Structure formats: C-alpha cells, structure tokens
C-alpha cells in the first residue's frame, strides 16, 4: 500500500488502546506517514476526541476511522476513494 499523504492518529499518553492502534499501524506499514496528535494539549481536540480515541484520520480527505479497528479495516480505510 502506497500512501503519499500524512495520516493522523488522535491520541493521548497512557492510553493502552492508542498503543494498540500504533502497533496495528506498524503492522500495516504506515508509521512513516503517521503523525501523532496529542489531544490534551488542545481544548477543542479534547472535546472532539476525548471519548473516541484512538481515531485515525486521512489528511487527504479528512475521513476518520474510530476505534476499534484492525489491520484489515485500516487497509480498507486507506484504500477507499473517499
């Protein structure tokens, strides 16, 4: 899978689900494009994602994939046209 755009993972420290999400993204070979976004540093992000993290976002379409997800769902999400 070739992804030329950055992908964001909305996360926070000490989040075991976020750690699992990073591991899945590693398995999907997407860590080079990965940008971790710490939500507690921004009140708006905290309000938007506080109960949803981890959330994966494509920066090309701003489409989001909420937890839970797997390597297969990540790949389908990344390959979707919109």
N, C-alpha and C positions, 0 to 999 in steps of 0.2 A: 504494500500500500504506500503510495507516494502522496505525502501531504505537504504542500508548499506553504501553507499558512499556519500561523501560530494557533495553538489551542489553549484555552484557559481552563484551569481547574480551580474552582472556588473552594476554599479550604480554611482550616484553622489549625493551630498547634494542638497536640494531644488528642487528635481525632483519629481513632483507630479505623473508621470507615474510610477516611481520607487516605490513610496509609495503604489500605487495601486497594483503593482506586489507583494510586500511583503504581502499585505493583501490577495491576491489570494493564495500565497504560505502558508499562515497561514490557510486558509480555506482548502487547500489540505493536511494539517498536515505535512508540510515539513520544518518547521522552525528549527527543531533540527539539521538537516543536512546542513542548509543554511550558506553559507559563503558570506558576502557582500564584494565586491571588488570595492574600490573607484578608478575610472579611472583617475581622475585629478592628482593623485599622480605619474603617470607613463606616459611619453610622448607617448610610444608605445601603451598602452592601450587606451589613449585618441584618438589617431589616428585611432585605430581599431574600437572603440565602441562609439566615441563621438556623432555620429548621429544616432546610433542604440539603445541606452539604453532605457529601461532595456533589458538586454539579459541574459537568463538563460542558464547555461552550466552544463552538466553532466560531472563529473570528471572521470567517468569510461570509457567513450567513446569520450569525448571532443565534443560531439554533442551540437549544440546550438539552442535555440528557441528564435527568435526575437519577440519583441512586435509588434502587440498586441497579447495577449494570455488570455485564460480563465482557470478556474479550470479544465474543461474538457480537454483542449488541454495540460495543464501541466501534467495531469494524463496519457494521451496517450503518451506524450513525455517521461515521466519517465518509462513507461512500455514497450516502444519499445526496441527490442533486439539489435538494432544498431542505 
